[in-house]
Amino acid sequence: MNNASLLQSFALDKSGRIRSVEEVTRGLACNCLCPVCGEDVIARQGEVREWHFAHSSGADCPRSGESALHLAAKQLLIESKGMVLPAQQVRKEVVLSDGRGGTGESTRHDAWIDFMDIEAEKPIGAYRPDIVAMAGHTMLLVEIAVTHYVDDEKRQMIEDRRIPAIEIDLGTIERHTWTWESLREEVVDGVEWKRWLYQMDQQILELEAQQKAKDDALEQHRLEKTAKYNSKPRRSRYFIDNRIVDVIDRPYGPTIWSPYDPALIEKLRPLMLSAGGRWDKRTKNWIFPKEADNYIREELGKLSKLPPELLNP
């Protein structure tokens, strides 16, 4: 725990229930015990220092504050019978067989969940989580971290079994004392210090994100094709016998357009045929293979009597 000066804000009463120092009688009359060593504690409720429990003998009981906080958090969750879950998120990237790539993201926002059943320290095989709760037919594990955090072995077990699990990090919060109100804010109602060990909707989120990534790849391809199709093609203009002749770049090869003029058509026909051109009735253009691009531009330049440096516009 980062805050080594944590005071003991909670203790056990004679019935075994966790009590806050703010809800008991002052001094030994609190009738409370240390949850670590079992010694009587006194409720110090002075006007100078923050209220806290202390051992009646004056003994120093290491980690009593942390242990009491841990027990209080578990009791609070059990009595609340629910909690706010932090947001869930999965991001996927896919590359299709033809090389197209896309990304997809699926999320669930923060949300309250009711527990149908909740129990502390219930064993799951050899693993004993702090809290085991049932939300409908779904099991949720909750770990309260004050001094000890979930290790790699436990995390791997959770992932292998695909059990939804959350760790609540109280050890990083820099507080000297805790109240039921401040503890509820972090453990039950808040999400800032909660992190998923395995998300509740993990498998569904993965499928959704995967599909969105595929859709994104297909959409990107569609947009690229549309942009390419809709983009204004490059047009080079020549003047032959004072008549316009345009060479238009197309993805499939160059095309030639000119106003209808029988004399001009007859003049251009040998060039059209020698370059492998064909007449397209729909567009009223001559269409050429890509390989003929440079050739038809050079020949049109000659026919238009352009200077040598402009023969390849």
Sequence and secondary structure as in RCSB ss.txt:
>XXXX:A:sequence
MNNASLLQSFALDKSGRIRSVEEVTRGLACNCLCPVCGEDVIARQGEVREWHFAHSSGADCPRSGESALHLAAKQ
LLIESKGMVLPAQQVRKEVVLSDGRGGTGESTRHDAWIDFMDIEAEKPIGAYRPDIVAMAGHTMLLVEIAVTHYV
DDEKRQMIEDRRIPAIEIDLGTIERHTWTWESLREEVVDGVEWKRWLYQMDQQILELEAQQKAKDDALEQHRLEK
TAKYNSKPRRSRYFIDNRIVDVIDRPYGPTIWSPYDPALIEKLRPLMLSAGGRWDKRTKNWIFPKEADNYIREEL
GKLSKLPPELLNP
>XXXX:A:secstr
   TT  B EEEETTS EEEGGGS SEEEEEEE TTT  EEEEE  SSS  EEEETT    TTHHHHHHHHHHHH
HHHHHTEEEE  EEEEEEEE TTS EEEEEEEE  EEEE SEEEES  BTTB  SEEEEETTEEEEEEEESS   
 HHHHHHHHHHT  EEEEE TTS  S   HHHHHIIIII  TTEEEEE TTHHHHHHHHHHHHHHHHHHHHHHHH
HHHHHS   EEEEEETTEEEEEE  TT  EEE    HHHHHHHHHHHHHTT EEETTTTEEE  GGGHHHHHHHH
HHHTT  GGGS  
